[in-house]
Amino acid sequence: MSRLYSTTPSLRRLFPSASYRQIPFSSAAESRTQKLERIADELLSLNKIERHDYSILYRLKLGLDRWGSGAGIVAPGLSAAGAAADGGAAAVAEAKEKTAFDVKLEKFDAAAKIKVIKEVRTFTDLGLKEAKEIVEKAPVVLKKGVTKEEAEQIVAKLKEAGATAILE
């Protein structure tokens, strides 16, 4: 029943200079190949916008996010509840492993504005004008990606100056 077939014509169209060898197919593989060839031809006939829409739909169907990580995909053999529990445990472990923190200025006392600006200048390399503009934009992230110890020191200094700051 198996006959020798060369690769599909659509592949020959895409790669004309490549050399193809004869591959044996059974009748089931033959219908699969025809189906894949039909799908490939339909995809090749799409315009640029349709291809973009298709790629978004395909990623959504696979459970992928914008960057291609399959966080929502359940592995075969795992129940959805087991996967959710594993995901919850992973989130807790990730929270424990967090090493970089952001210091966010929530608000400040108007009477202590000058002190807060001076404190902001001590841990950033900003001039007076830039520090003043940042403080006035509160709530704003003042410093990103600092260690927990350094972030706690900055928050303590800001609180002493009359500001409300938090770690993120």
RADA-V664189 format. One line per field, one symbol per residue. ss: DSSP state (H for helix, E for strand, - for the rest). psi: psi as a letter, one per 20 degrees, with the letter a starting at -180 (. if undefined). burial: 1 if it has 16 or more other ideal C-beta (glycine too) atoms within 10 Angstrom, else 0. A space follows every 50 residues. Layout:
ss = ???
psi = ???
burial = ???
This chain:
ss = --EEE---HHHHHH--------EEE-HHHHHHHHHHHHHHHHHH---HHH HHHHHHHHHHHH-----------------HHHHHHHHHHHHHHHHH---- EEEEEEEE-HHHHHHHHHHHHHH----HHHHHHHHH---EEEEEEE-HHH HHHHHHHHHHH-EEEEE-
psi = hprpqrrqhhhhhhmhiqpqrpppqrhghghgggghgggggghhiqrggh gggghggggghikqahjjplhjppqpiprhghhhghhghhhghhhhipip qpppogrqphhjggggggghhhjrlqrggggggghijppqpgpqkrrggg ghggggghhhikroqrp.
burial = 00000001000000000000000010000000000000000000000000 00000000000001000000000100000000000000000000000000 10111001000010111011101001000011011001000110010000 100110110011101000
